Amino acid sequence: MGVYTFNVLDESSIVAPARLFKALCIDNHNIFPKVLPDVINSIHFLEADSTVVGCVKQYNFAQGIPHKYAKGKINELDENNYYVKFTNFEGDMLGDVLECVVYEVKIESSGFGSHYKMVSHFHTKGNVVVTETDDIVKGDIESLVMTYKAVEEYLCKNPQVYA
């Protein structure tokens, strides 16, 4: 098994860090289906009933998306410092190549809003090697960037949300 690490997002935003963190990391089970209905049909808790360390969420993708679902577990959560580490450990998007993908998100305050950084660690099966140009990695990164941009845009247009 190999582990391949990629910087997924390194973005500045006018949205305050607390709002971004709440939307993207804590309450994503509510906001993702609302903001991205063509991508995410629903998100349900399988273990625990809120976003806490150890909770497991199932992400159910919309019709037309090449994947049906993904399961993710929160490994670490520091709401005061806007940090979360979670693992997608099951779902057809892992294919025959990936054991799991571990994501680390850190949001920091900046002079005008926030700085959002996400790193992905792709854990491969066997001797498989992945690079940023592989379809499985490119697709994951593109979907994460799209999700971030959609949520950020929604928060900018709706300043009362998570205020």
N, CA, C and O atoms as a DFTB+ gen file, in Angstrom:
652 C
 N C O
     1  1       0.855      -1.184       0.000
     2  2       0.000       0.000       0.000
     3  2       0.890       1.232       0.000
     4  3       1.876       1.297       0.733
     5  1       0.533       2.213      -0.833
     6  2       1.246       3.478      -0.876
     7  2       0.331       4.605      -0.445
     8  3      -0.893       4.476      -0.475
     9  1       0.936       5.714      -0.043
    10  2       0.181       6.911       0.314
    11  2       0.721       8.053      -0.529
    12  3       1.921       8.328      -0.533
    13  1      -0.184       8.716      -1.244
    14  2       0.177       9.803      -2.139
    15  2      -0.587      11.045      -1.726
    16  3      -1.816      11.040      -1.665
    17  1       0.152      12.112      -1.443
    18  2      -0.433      13.331      -0.874
    19  2      -0.454      14.447      -1.910
    20  3       0.521      14.683      -2.623
    21  1      -1.606      15.130      -1.971
    22  2      -1.776      16.229      -2.913
    23  2      -2.456      17.407      -2.221
    24  3      -3.358      17.222      -1.403
    25  1      -2.017      18.615      -2.554
    26  2      -2.717      19.814      -2.117
    27  2      -3.920      19.977      -3.033
    28  3      -3.774      20.094      -4.250
    29  1      -5.108      19.984      -2.440
    30  2      -6.336      20.063      -3.216
    31  2      -6.772      21.508      -3.368
    32  3      -7.067      21.965      -4.472
    33  1      -6.810      22.212      -2.273
    34  2      -7.264      23.603      -2.268
    35  2      -6.339      24.442      -1.401
    36  3      -5.871      24.002      -0.351
    37  1      -6.092      25.639      -1.858
    38  2      -5.326      26.621      -1.106
    39  2      -5.895      27.966      -1.541
    40  3      -5.360      28.624      -2.433
    41  1      -6.997      28.364      -0.892
    42  2      -7.800      29.490      -1.368
    43  2      -8.015      30.540      -0.282
    44  3      -8.097      30.217       0.903
    45  1      -8.103      31.768      -0.694
    46  2      -8.510      32.857       0.186
    47  2      -9.967      33.171      -0.102
    48  3     -10.435      33.023      -1.231
    49  1     -10.675      33.602       0.923
    50  2     -12.099      33.891       0.780
    51  2     -12.466      35.104       1.623
    52  3     -11.824      35.394       2.632
    53  1     -13.509      35.806       1.193
    54  2     -14.013      36.910       2.005
    55  2     -14.929      36.405       3.115
    56  3     -15.313      37.165       4.004
    57  1     -15.276      35.119       3.060
    58  2     -16.164      34.525       4.070
    59  2     -15.366      34.258       5.348
    60  3     -14.242      33.760       5.297
    61  1     -15.958      34.593       6.481
    62  2     -15.309      34.376       7.775
    63  2     -15.030      32.888       7.994
    64  3     -15.812      32.047       7.550
    65  1     -13.928      32.550       8.672
    66  2     -13.575      31.147       8.856
    67  2     -14.647      30.328       9.571
    68  3     -14.876      29.171       9.217
    69  1     -15.303      30.907      10.565
    70  2     -16.331      30.156      11.304
    71  2     -17.476      29.738      10.378
    72  3     -17.993      28.627      10.493
    73  1     -17.870      30.625       9.463
    74  2     -18.960      30.310       8.531
    75  2     -18.545      29.234       7.535
    76  3     -19.306      28.301       7.277
    77  1     -17.346      29.358       6.976
    78  2     -16.862      28.351       6.036
    79  2     -16.753      26.987       6.710
    80  3     -17.167      25.975       6.144
    81  1     -16.198      26.961       7.912
    82  2     -16.012      25.699       8.623
    83  2     -17.352      25.044       8.926
    84  3     -17.524      23.839       8.743
    85  1     -18.292      25.848       9.389
    86  2     -19.622      25.312       9.708
    87  2     -20.257      24.697       8.455
    88  3     -20.786      23.586       8.500
    89  1     -20.199      25.422       7.347
    90  2     -20.838      24.951       6.115
    91  2     -20.134      23.742       5.507
    92  3     -20.785      22.761       5.147
    93  1     -18.817      23.806       5.392
    94  2     -18.074      22.767       4.688
    95  2     -17.767      21.530       5.531
    96  3     -17.640      20.426       5.000
    97  1     -17.649      21.718       6.837
    98  2     -17.165      20.620       7.680
    99  2     -18.169      20.117       8.711
   100  3     -18.222      18.915       8.970
   101  1     -18.957      20.993       9.299
   102  2     -19.857      20.588      10.382
   103  2     -21.268      20.295       9.868
   104  3     -21.856      19.270      10.213
   105  1     -21.803      21.184       9.054
   106  2     -23.196      21.069       8.627
   107  2     -23.324      20.694       7.148
   108  3     -24.344      20.978       6.519
   109  1     -22.294      20.059       6.600
   110  2     -22.325      19.741       5.167
   111  2     -23.470      18.790       4.801
   112  3     -23.919      18.769       3.655
   113  1     -23.935      18.014       5.766
   114  2     -25.055      17.106       5.494
   115  2     -26.330      17.879       5.148
   116  3     -27.224      17.336       4.498
   117  1     -26.419      19.125       5.571
   118  2     -27.566      19.964       5.226
   119  2     -27.302      20.860       4.023
   120  3     -28.174      21.022       3.170
   121  1     -26.117      21.439       3.945
   122  2     -25.867      22.446       2.911
   123  2     -25.465      21.847       1.561
   124  3     -25.842      22.398       0.527
   125  1     -24.716      20.743       1.531
   126  2     -24.291      20.196       0.235
   127  2     -25.473      19.824      -0.657
   128  3     -25.477      20.210      -1.826
   129  1     -26.485      19.087      -0.158
   130  2     -27.620      18.764      -1.043
   131  2     -28.391      20.006      -1.497
   132  3     -28.982      20.008      -2.577
   133  1     -28.386      21.054      -0.682
   134  2     -29.081      22.293      -1.037
   135  2     -28.313      23.061      -2.112
   136  3     -28.912      23.571      -3.058
   137  1     -27.000      23.145      -1.970
   138  2     -26.170      23.944      -2.866
   139  2     -25.773      23.169      -4.120
   140  3     -25.570      23.765      -5.177
   141  1     -25.661      21.844      -4.009
   142  2     -25.235      21.007      -5.133
   143  2     -26.231      19.871      -5.395
   144  3     -25.840      18.704      -5.372
   145  1     -27.500      20.183      -5.641
   146  2     -28.506      19.120      -5.803
   147  2     -28.258      18.216      -7.008
   148  3     -28.716      17.074      -7.016
   149  1     -27.551      18.696      -8.017
   150  2     -27.253      17.876      -9.185
   151  2     -26.109      16.901      -8.931
   152  3     -25.833      16.024      -9.749
   153  1     -25.442      17.066      -7.780
   154  2     -24.298      16.216      -7.443
   155  2     -24.601      15.345      -6.232
   156  3     -24.365      14.137      -6.253
   157  1     -25.118      15.953      -5.187
   158  2     -25.366      15.233      -3.935
   159  2     -26.854      15.200      -3.647
   160  3     -27.485      16.238      -3.445
   161  1     -27.397      14.018      -3.631
   162  2     -28.817      13.827      -3.367
   163  2     -29.122      13.994      -1.875
   164  3     -30.059      14.696      -1.494
   165  1     -28.309      13.334      -1.040
   166  2     -28.528      13.398       0.409
   167  2     -27.282      12.940       1.147
   168  3     -26.409      12.284       0.580
   169  1     -27.218      13.298       2.416
   170  2     -26.151      12.835       3.300
   171  2     -26.825      12.412       4.598
   172  3     -27.595      13.169       5.190
   173  1     -26.523      11.192       5.031
   174  2     -27.138      10.647       6.242
   175  2     -26.071      10.194       7.229
   176  3     -24.998       9.730       6.844
   177  1     -26.392      10.338       8.511
   178  2     -25.509       9.809       9.558
   179  2     -25.767       8.320       9.706
   180  3     -26.915       7.894       9.833
   181  1     -24.709       7.531       9.691
   182  2     -24.807       6.092       9.930
   183  2     -24.377       5.753      11.356
   184  3     -24.863       4.794      11.955
   185  1     -23.456       6.560      11.887
   186  2     -23.010       6.424      13.270
   187  2     -22.965       7.821      13.862
   188  3     -22.397       8.738      13.269
   189  1     -23.566       7.979      15.036
   190  2     -23.740       9.276      15.708
   191  2     -24.816      10.066      14.975
   192  3     -25.251       9.673      13.893
   193  1     -25.241      11.164      15.555
   194  2     -26.299      11.953      14.918
   195  2     -25.897      13.407      14.735
   196  3     -26.736      14.270      14.478
   197  1     -24.605      13.664      14.871
   198  2     -24.075      14.991      14.573
   199  2     -22.610      14.819      14.175
   200  3     -22.034      13.742      14.332
   201  1     -22.025      15.884      13.662
   202  2     -20.641      15.816      13.217
   203  2     -19.723      15.883      14.431
   204  3     -19.447      16.956      14.966
   205  1     -19.263      14.724      14.846
   206  2     -18.347      14.574      15.981
   207  2     -17.291      13.547      15.582
   208  3     -17.458      12.824      14.600
   209  1     -16.207      13.490      16.347
   210  2     -15.185      12.483      16.085
   211  2     -15.830      11.101      16.163
   212  3     -16.530      10.782      17.125
   213  1     -15.588      10.297      15.148
   214  2     -16.140       8.951      15.084
   215  2     -17.426       8.835      14.298
   216  3     -17.837       7.726      13.956
   217  1     -18.080       9.959      14.001
   218  2     -19.331       9.855      13.248
   219  2     -19.030       9.378      11.829
   220  3     -17.959       9.631      11.277
   221  1     -20.003       8.686      11.266
   222  2     -19.900       8.206       9.892
   223  2     -21.088       8.763       9.119
   224  3     -22.238       8.644       9.541
   225  1     -20.780       9.379       7.967
   226  2     -21.816       9.908       7.088
   227  2     -21.768       9.164       5.762
   228  3     -20.699       8.805       5.268
   229  1     -22.953       8.940       5.195
   230  2     -23.027       8.381       3.850
   231  2     -23.499       9.475       2.908
   232  3     -24.554      10.075       3.111
   233  1     -22.707       9.725       1.876
   234  2     -22.998      10.712       0.852
   235  2     -23.632       9.973      -0.323
   236  3     -22.998       9.113      -0.934
   237  1     -24.868      10.304      -0.633
   238  2     -25.588       9.663      -1.741
   239  2     -25.607      10.631      -2.919
   240  3     -26.134      11.740      -2.821
   241  1     -25.027      10.195      -4.027
   242  2     -24.886      11.074      -5.172
   243  2     -26.135      11.060      -6.044
   244  3     -26.882      10.082      -6.070
   245  1     -26.346      12.151      -6.747
   246  2     -27.510      12.322      -7.613
   247  2     -27.400      11.436      -8.852
   248  3     -26.311      11.006      -9.233
   249  1     -28.544      11.175      -9.468
   250  2     -28.551      10.421     -10.724
   251  2     -27.721      11.177     -11.744
   252  3     -27.728      12.408     -11.781
   253  1     -27.014      10.436     -12.563
   254  2     -26.171      11.053     -13.577
   255  2     -24.727      11.196     -13.134
   256  3     -23.841      11.394     -13.965
   257  1     -24.479      11.099     -11.838
   258  2     -23.113      11.139     -11.307
   259  2     -22.563       9.710     -11.434
   260  3     -23.289       8.749     -11.175
   261  1     -21.305       9.561     -11.824
   262  2     -20.795       8.206     -12.058
   263  2     -20.666       7.330     -10.798
   264  3     -20.436       6.125     -10.903
   265  1     -20.811       7.923      -9.631
   266  2     -20.701       7.160      -8.395
   267  2     -22.031       7.178      -7.662
   268  3     -22.797       8.135      -7.781
   269  1     -22.309       6.126      -6.904
   270  2     -23.572       6.044      -6.183
   271  2     -23.489       6.621      -4.776
   272  3     -24.385       7.345      -4.343
   273  1     -22.401       6.297      -4.058
   274  2     -22.304       6.742      -2.674
   275  2     -20.848       6.736      -2.207
   276  3     -19.963       6.178      -2.856
   277  1     -20.638       7.372      -1.071
   278  2     -19.346       7.334      -0.368
   279  2     -19.638       7.364       1.118
   280  3     -20.607       7.983       1.558
   281  1     -18.804       6.700       1.882
   282  2     -18.912       6.755       3.340
   283  2     -17.658       7.407       3.891
   284  3     -16.540       7.073       3.500
   285  1     -17.867       8.353       4.816
   286  2     -16.755       9.060       5.421
   287  2     -16.871       9.098       6.926
   288  3     -17.971       9.155       7.476
   289  1     -15.715       9.065       7.596
   290  2     -15.660       9.077       9.054
   291  2     -14.786      10.231       9.527
   292  3     -13.717      10.478       8.969
   293  1     -15.245      10.936      10.557
   294  2     -14.464      12.019      11.145
   295  2     -13.408      11.411      12.071
   296  3     -13.742      10.706      13.022
   297  1     -12.134      11.689      11.786
   298  2     -11.029      11.175      12.598
   299  2     -10.604      12.168      13.678
   300  3     -10.347      11.785      14.820
   301  1     -10.535      13.433      13.308
   302  2     -10.137      14.501      14.231
   303  2     -11.007      15.714      13.938
   304  3     -11.376      15.971      12.792
   305  1     -11.327      16.453      14.994
   306  2     -12.160      17.645      14.834
   307  2     -11.777      18.651      15.899
   308  3     -11.841      18.355      17.092
   309  1     -11.379      19.836      15.473
   310  2     -11.052      20.933      16.375
   311  2     -11.821      22.159      15.892
   312  3     -11.345      22.919      15.049
   313  1     -13.019      22.333      16.445
   314  2     -13.882      23.427      15.999
   315  2     -13.310      24.800      16.354
   316  3     -13.568      25.774      15.646
   317  1     -12.547      24.890      17.426
   318  2     -11.965      26.177      17.827
   319  2     -10.881      26.640      16.864
   320  3     -10.696      27.840      16.660
   321  1     -10.166      25.687      16.272
   322  2      -9.081      26.031      15.350
   323  2      -9.428      25.706      13.900
   324  3      -8.560      25.727      13.027
   325  1     -10.704      25.407      13.648
   326  2     -11.198      25.163      12.290
   327  2     -10.367      24.102      11.562
   328  3      -9.858      24.333      10.465
   329  1     -10.246      22.956      12.189
   330  2      -9.487      21.846      11.617
   331  2     -10.325      20.577      11.678
   332  3     -10.966      20.290      12.689
   333  1     -10.312      19.825      10.589
   334  2     -10.965      18.519      10.567
   335  2     -10.142      17.574       9.702
   336  3      -9.564      17.959       8.686
   337  1     -10.112      16.335      10.143
   338  2      -9.477      15.263       9.385
   339  2     -10.513      14.156       9.261
   340  3     -11.048      13.684      10.264
   341  1     -10.795      13.743       8.032
   342  2     -11.792      12.700       7.822
   343  2     -11.335      11.743       6.731
   344  3     -10.493      12.078       5.897
   345  1     -11.906      10.554       6.756
   346  2     -11.517       9.507       5.826
   347  2     -12.725       9.005       5.051
   348  3     -13.731       8.614       5.643
   349  1     -12.624       9.015       3.728
   350  2     -13.599       8.311       2.888
   351  2     -13.078       6.886       2.760
   352  3     -12.037       6.647       2.148
   353  1     -13.813       5.944       3.343
   354  2     -13.321       4.576       3.442
   355  2     -14.130       3.561       2.645
   356  3     -13.739       2.398       2.546
   357  1     -15.245       3.986       2.080
   358  2     -16.069       3.063       1.307
   359  2     -16.815       3.835       0.235
   360  3     -17.171       4.999       0.418
   361  1     -17.046       3.166      -0.891
   362  2     -17.811       3.766      -1.978
   363  2     -17.213       3.381      -3.307
   364  3     -16.028       3.068      -3.412
   365  1     -18.052       3.410      -4.316
   366  2     -17.590       2.976      -5.624
   367  2     -16.552       3.910      -6.240
   368  3     -15.873       3.524      -7.191
   369  1     -16.415       5.133      -5.719
   370  2     -15.412       6.039      -6.265
   371  2     -13.994       5.606      -5.905
   372  3     -13.036       6.076      -6.518
   373  1     -13.843       4.715      -4.918
   374  2     -12.515       4.210      -4.562
   375  2     -12.014       3.203      -5.600
   376  3     -10.810       3.027      -5.784
   377  1     -12.953       2.553      -6.265
   378  2     -12.597       1.602      -7.315
   379  2     -11.695       0.485      -6.822
   380  3     -11.692       0.140      -5.640
   381  1     -10.933      -0.068      -7.746
   382  2      -9.991      -1.139      -7.426
   383  2      -8.631      -0.597      -7.041
   384  3      -7.711      -1.360      -6.746
   385  1      -8.501       0.720      -7.044
   386  2      -7.202       1.361      -6.865
   387  2      -6.975       1.843      -5.432
   388  3      -5.870       1.726      -4.903
   389  1      -8.024       2.386      -4.807
   390  2      -7.850       3.047      -3.513
   391  2      -8.413       2.247      -2.351
   392  3      -9.498       1.671      -2.435
   393  1      -7.654       2.227      -1.271
   394  2      -8.115       1.671      -0.003
   395  2      -9.016       2.701       0.689
   396  3     -10.090       2.377       1.196
   397  1      -8.537       3.960       0.692
   398  2      -9.278       5.066       1.294
   399  2      -8.602       6.371       0.883
   400  3      -7.513       6.370       0.309
   401  1      -9.273       7.486       1.191
   402  2      -8.684       8.806       1.003
   403  2      -8.887       9.570       2.300
   404  3     -10.006       9.678       2.802
   405  1      -7.790      10.102       2.841
   406  2      -7.835      10.879       4.075
   407  2      -7.678      12.348       3.702
   408  3      -6.766      12.722       2.964
   409  1      -8.580      13.171       4.222
   410  2      -8.569      14.601       3.924
   411  2      -8.281      15.390       5.192
   412  3      -8.771      15.052       6.269
   413  1      -7.492      16.430       5.058
   414  2      -7.245      17.353       6.159
   415  2      -7.632      18.749       5.692
   416  3      -7.176      19.222       4.651
   417  1      -8.480      19.398       6.481
   418  2      -8.943      20.747       6.173
   419  2      -8.539      21.663       7.322
   420  3      -8.754      21.347       8.492
   421  1      -7.952      22.799       6.968
   422  2      -7.592      23.819       7.953
   423  2      -8.027      25.163       7.396
   424  3      -7.674      25.526       6.274
   425  1      -8.797      25.898       8.188
   426  2      -9.236      27.232       7.788
   427  2      -8.682      28.212       8.806
   428  3      -8.848      28.031      10.013
   429  1      -8.026      29.244       8.317
   430  2      -7.439      30.253       9.191
   431  2      -8.016      31.617       8.861
   432  3      -8.450      31.883       7.741
   433  1      -8.006      32.456       9.858
   434  2      -8.438      33.830       9.671
   435  2      -7.375      34.576       8.883
   436  3      -6.176      34.383       9.085
   437  1      -7.838      35.429       7.985
   438  2      -6.903      36.298       7.261
   439  2      -7.418      37.726       7.396
   440  3      -8.490      37.950       7.957
   441  1      -6.674      38.671       6.894
   442  2      -7.020      40.071       7.067
   443  2      -8.391      40.451       6.545
   444  3      -9.004      41.390       7.052
   445  1      -8.885      39.740       5.541
   446  2     -10.152      40.108       4.915
   447  2     -11.194      39.014       4.992
   448  3     -12.299      39.200       4.483
   449  1     -10.899      37.909       5.591
   450  2     -11.842      36.796       5.651
   451  2     -11.160      35.545       6.160
   452  3     -10.902      35.407       7.356
   453  1     -10.863      34.617       5.227
   454  2     -10.258      33.368       5.652
   455  2      -9.339      32.794       4.576
   456  3      -9.357      33.197       3.414
   457  1      -8.553      31.850       5.018
   458  2      -7.691      31.089       4.127
   459  2      -8.036      29.624       4.338
   460  3      -7.959      29.117       5.458
   461  1      -8.420      28.939       3.253
   462  2      -8.878      27.554       3.294
   463  2      -7.827      26.675       2.641
   464  3      -7.408      26.929       1.511
   465  1      -7.401      25.636       3.356
   466  2      -6.422      24.709       2.807
   467  2      -6.902      23.285       3.019
   468  3      -7.309      22.913       4.120
   469  1      -6.852      22.485       1.950
   470  2      -7.226      21.074       2.021
   471  2      -6.121      20.243       1.378
   472  3      -5.630      20.545       0.290
   473  1      -5.750      19.184       2.097
   474  2      -4.754      18.231       1.621
   475  2      -5.416      16.855       1.585
   476  3      -6.156      16.499       2.503
   477  1      -5.153      16.079       0.528
   478  2      -5.689      14.720       0.399
   479  2      -4.556      13.715       0.414
   480  3      -3.508      13.927      -0.197
   481  1      -4.779      12.618       1.119
   482  2      -3.820      11.519       1.181
   483  2      -4.504      10.290       0.583
   484  3      -5.394       9.708       1.204
   485  1      -4.094       9.903      -0.603
   486  2      -4.678       8.762      -1.309
   487  2      -3.920       7.500      -0.902
   488  3      -2.733       7.362      -1.198
   489  1      -4.601       6.588      -0.229
   490  2      -4.024       5.308       0.197
   491  2      -4.397       4.268      -0.857
   492  3      -5.569       3.930      -1.022
   493  1      -3.399       3.773      -1.560
   494  2      -3.659       2.855      -2.670
   495  2      -3.575       1.394      -2.227
   496  3      -2.983       1.065      -1.199
   497  1      -4.178       0.547      -3.026
   498  2      -4.120      -0.899      -2.795
   499  2      -2.880      -1.462      -3.479
   500  3      -2.505      -1.022      -4.566
   501  1      -2.254      -2.431      -2.838
   502  2      -1.110      -3.108      -3.441
   503  2       0.008      -2.149      -3.799
   504  3       0.359      -1.261      -3.021
   505  1       0.561      -2.339      -4.984
   506  2       1.684      -1.515      -5.440
   507  2       1.248      -0.399      -6.376
   508  3       2.067       0.149      -7.114
   509  1      -0.013      -0.064      -6.351
   510  2      -0.544       0.968      -7.251
   511  2       0.053       2.331      -6.889
   512  3       0.148       2.694      -5.716
   513  1       0.446       3.063      -7.911
   514  2       0.960       4.425      -7.761
   515  2      -0.040       5.366      -8.422
   516  3      -0.503       5.095      -9.530
   517  1      -0.377       6.467      -7.756
   518  2      -1.254       7.468      -8.364
   519  2      -0.549       8.816      -8.408
   520  3       0.287       9.128      -7.561
   521  1      -0.904       9.601      -9.408
   522  2      -0.374      10.950      -9.554
   523  2      -1.545      11.907      -9.752
   524  3      -2.684      11.480      -9.934
   525  1      -1.254      13.197      -9.714
   526  2      -2.308      14.206      -9.898
   527  2      -2.945      14.130     -11.279
   528  3      -4.031      14.674     -11.483
   529  1      -2.303      13.476     -12.215
   530  2      -2.849      13.393     -13.574
   531  2      -3.731      12.161     -13.779
   532  3      -4.381      12.040     -14.817
   533  1      -3.763      11.249     -12.811
   534  2      -4.636      10.072     -12.918
   535  2      -6.091      10.493     -12.781
   536  3      -6.417      11.372     -11.983
   537  1      -6.959       9.866     -13.555
   538  2      -8.381      10.230     -13.560
   539  2      -9.006      10.175     -12.168
   540  3      -9.791      11.054     -11.811
   541  1      -8.672       9.164     -11.387
   542  2      -9.290       9.019     -10.067
   543  2      -8.907      10.182      -9.149
   544  3      -9.728      10.637      -8.352
   545  1      -7.682      10.659      -9.255
   546  2      -7.217      11.788      -8.437
   547  2      -7.776      13.086      -8.994
   548  3      -8.296      13.912      -8.244
   549  1      -7.672      13.272     -10.309
   550  2      -8.190      14.496     -10.939
   551  2      -9.676      14.668     -10.658
   552  3     -10.124      15.767     -10.333
   553  1     -10.438      13.590     -10.781
   554  2     -11.880      13.655     -10.536
   555  2     -12.196      14.038      -9.105
   556  3     -13.094      14.845      -8.863
   557  1     -11.475      13.474      -8.160
   558  2     -11.698      13.790      -6.754
   559  2     -11.373      15.255      -6.482
   560  3     -12.150      15.962      -5.841
   561  1     -10.238      15.698      -6.966
   562  2      -9.825      17.089      -6.743
   563  2     -10.817      18.052      -7.392
   564  3     -11.205      19.048      -6.780
   565  1     -11.225      17.765      -8.615
   566  2     -12.182      18.643      -9.306
   567  2     -13.503      18.728      -8.546
   568  3     -14.088      19.806      -8.441
   569  1     -13.975      17.607      -8.017
   570  2     -15.247      17.637      -7.286
   571  2     -15.115      18.401      -5.972
   572  3     -16.051      19.085      -5.559
   573  1     -13.973      18.293      -5.317
   574  2     -13.767      19.035      -4.065
   575  2     -13.671      20.537      -4.316
   576  3     -14.221      21.333      -3.556
   577  1     -12.980      20.918      -5.372
   578  2     -12.869      22.341      -5.729
   579  2     -14.252      22.887      -6.088
   580  3     -14.619      23.978      -5.651
   581  1     -15.019      22.137      -6.878
   582  2     -16.364      22.559      -7.269
   583  2     -17.245      22.738      -6.028
   584  3     -17.988      23.714      -5.927
   585  1     -17.159      21.805      -5.098
   586  2     -17.958      21.884      -3.873
   587  2     -17.584      23.115      -3.067
   588  3     -18.460      23.859      -2.627
   589  1     -16.297      23.334      -2.871
   590  2     -15.840      24.512      -2.126
   591  2     -16.360      25.794      -2.783
   592  3     -16.917      26.660      -2.108
   593  1     -16.178      25.908      -4.087
   594  2     -16.599      27.129      -4.812
   595  2     -18.103      27.345      -4.697
   596  3     -18.543      28.478      -4.501
   597  1     -18.896      26.293      -4.814
   598  2     -20.357      26.416      -4.732
   599  2     -20.784      26.861      -3.336
   600  3     -21.654      27.722      -3.199
   601  1     -20.185      26.287      -2.311
   602  2     -20.537      26.664      -0.937
   603  2     -20.085      28.087      -0.650
   604  3     -20.831      28.862      -0.051
   605  1     -18.892      28.437      -1.063
   606  2     -18.400      29.802      -0.842
   607  2     -19.322      30.816      -1.525
   608  3     -19.680      31.831      -0.926
   609  1     -19.699      30.548      -2.752
   610  2     -20.593      31.449      -3.491
   611  2     -21.937      31.579      -2.767
   612  3     -22.473      32.680      -2.642
   613  1     -22.472      30.464      -2.297
   614  2     -23.740      30.476      -1.560
   615  2     -23.628      31.329      -0.297
   616  3     -24.523      32.120       0.000
   617  1     -22.541      31.172       0.438
   618  2     -22.350      31.951       1.662
   619  2     -22.186      33.446       1.376
   620  3     -22.666      34.280       2.143
   621  1     -21.515      33.782       0.283
   622  2     -21.359      35.192      -0.099
   623  2     -22.698      35.821      -0.446
   624  3     -22.953      36.976      -0.104
   625  1     -23.561      35.059      -1.131
   626  2     -24.870      35.558      -1.524
   627  2     -25.877      35.552      -0.374
   628  3     -26.906      36.225      -0.445
   629  1     -25.586      34.803       0.673
   630  2     -26.498      34.653       1.822
   631  2     -25.741      34.913       3.126
   632  3     -25.468      33.979       3.880
   633  1     -25.401      36.177       3.395
   634  2     -24.565      36.484       4.557
   635  2     -25.189      36.129       5.902
   636  3     -24.485      36.068       6.910
   637  1     -26.494      35.896       5.933
   638  2     -27.154      35.531       7.188
   639  2     -26.949      34.056       7.555
   640  3     -27.128      33.674       8.711
   641  1     -26.569      33.224       6.565
   642  2     -26.390      31.785       6.794
   643  2     -25.116      31.553       7.609
   644  3     -24.031      31.985       7.220
   645  1     -25.261      30.881       8.720
   646  2     -24.169      30.578       9.665
   647  2     -23.495      31.828      10.216
   648  3     -22.322      31.796      10.588
   649  1     -24.244      32.931      10.267
   650  2     -23.690      34.187      10.796
   651  2     -23.635      34.145      12.313
   652  3     -23.199      35.109      12.942
